[in-house]
Amino acid sequence: MGDNAIDWAATNADPRFQELHRRKAGFLSLLMIVSVVYYFMLPVGAAWFPELFRIRVAGVVNVGLLFALSQFLVAWGVAALYTRRANREFDRLAEEINREIGDRHLRGAVR
């Protein structure tokens, strides 16, 4: 490694980085599972409960169409939840780690 190279192995071994990665992966896994389950509820529901999905709500709008459109709301909700959690927790931890790595990098470049 040159003087200006960042020691990625040390960064990866940092317990704070490991904790950040563990928290982020766990949260993203939960959001993915919820999203996938909700996504597959539409075709499964339409196949097994077609009479429920055919119920008209207003004019040509039925429960199936509303459920399909609700997928957008769920996607936006997932994005909002992730953004809120990232701003509150993940970004703070990443900034701490990044600041320390930058300080180490600058100290190494001065030598």
N, C-alpha and C positions, 0 to 999 in steps of 0.2 A: 504494500500500500504506500502511496505517496503521502507527503505531508498534508495535502488537502483532502485526502480521502476520509470519508466517514466510516467508522467501524460499525458496520451493520450487524455483525454477529453480537457485539456488545449491546447494541440497541435491542436486538431481539431477545437477548438473555436478561435484560432489565426486568425486574419483577413488576414494575409499574406498567411497562409495555405489555407484559403477559396478562396482567389484570385487565387492562384496557381491551386487549384482544378478546379475552374470555367474556367480558361483559357485553361487548359489541356483538360477538358471534352468537351469544345466547339470546340477546334481544332480537337480532335479525332472524334467527331461527324461529323464534316464537311468531314474529310477524309473518314470516313466510308460510308457516304451517296454517295460521289463521287465514291468510289470503288464499292458499291453495284449497283448503277445505271449503271456504265460501264460494270460490270459483266453481268447484265441482258440484256444489249444491244445485246449481242451475240445471245442468243436463241430467243429473240424477233425479232431481225433483220433477223435471218435465217428463222424464221417462216413467217414473213410478207413481207420480201424482198428477197426471195430466188434467184431471177435473179441477184440481185446485188452481193450476196455472191458467186455466181457461176462464176463471171467474172474472167477469167484466167489472171494472171499477168506474169508468166513465167513458162512454162512447166505445171506441175500438181499443181503448187502453185496458189491459187485463193484468192480473197478478204476475204472470210470467214476464210481461214487458217491464213492469215496475221492478221486479226482482232483477232482471237483466240490467236495467239502468242503475240499480242500487250498487252494482259492481263498481261503478265509477266512484260512488261515494265511499265505498270501502277502500278503494285504492287511494283516494285523496286522504282518507282518515289514517291509513297506514303511513303515508308520506308525512302527514302532520305529526303523528306520534313519533316517528323517527326523528324528524327535524327538532321537535321539542326536546327529546331525550339527548340528541347529539349536542344541541346548544347548551343544555344544562349540565351534562356530565361528560360525554365523550370528548368534546372539543377542549374542555378545561384540562382533562388528563393529557390529551395529546399535546397541548400547548406547553404544559409543564415538562414533558419529556423532550419536546422539540427545543425548548429553551436550554435545557441542560446539555443536550447534544450539541447545540450551536455554541454554547460556552466552551465545551470540551474541544470542539473543532477549532475554535478561535485560539484557544490556549495552545493547541498543537501546532497551528500555523505560525504562531509567533516565535516558537523555538527555533 
